[in-house]
Amino acid sequence: MREFFSVQEVAKLLNISHSGVLYHVRSGKLKAQQVGKIYIIAKEDFGDFLKKHREKKKKRKSSQTKLDFE
């Protein structure tokens, strides 16, 4: 049986606002299903979102220029 998170639960896990989660949902970055007036996020889809987000952070950090002041 699939497990789901509410928008509020995801917001708490990511330490962002409710509207921040909805932004990611509406932009297509976070896959969610609309049930009536609410959105639910499958546990697997939330995991995929986290993986993609972490990959982007790693790429950004590795592409930063290191300055050498010797």
N, C-alpha and C positions, 0 to 999 in steps of 0.2 A: 504494500500500500504506500502511495506517495505521501510525503510529508510536505507541508506548506508553511510559509511564514506570512504574516500580515505585513503591511507597509510599516506599521508602527514597530514591529519586532525587528525588521531590517534596519530601520532608522536607529534603533537602540544599539544594535550590533555594530553598525558602522559609525556610531556617534555623530550622526548628521540629523537634520530635521526631516520631518514627514514630507515636506515639499521637496526636499533634496532627493529623496528616494523616488518621488513621483517624477521629478525631472529626468532621472536615469531611465525610468520605465517609459516615459513618453518619447524620449530621444532614441529608444531602442537599444540602449546599452545594457539594460537589465530586463530580461524576459519575464513577463508577468501575464497572468490571465485575469480578465475582468469578470467578476461575478456580481451582477447587479451594479451597484454603485461603487463597489470596492475592488481592489486588486489583491491577488494572492500570488506569492512567489514560491515556486517549487524549490525545495532544498538543493536539487541538482543545478538549477538555473542560478541560484545565489552563489553556489560554489564556482560555477563557470565565470560569473561576473568577478568574483574575487581573484581568480587566477589571471584573468585578462588585466585587471587593474594592477596587480602586483608585477606582471610582466612589463607594463608600461612604466612603472616606477623604476624598475631595474634598468631599463633601457635609458631612461632620462638620467639616472645617476651615472651610468657608465659613459655617457656621451658628454659629460661636463669636462671642461678643460681644467687641467691641473696647472697651477702657476708655481713656478720654481723661483724663489727669491734668494739666490746665493750670491 
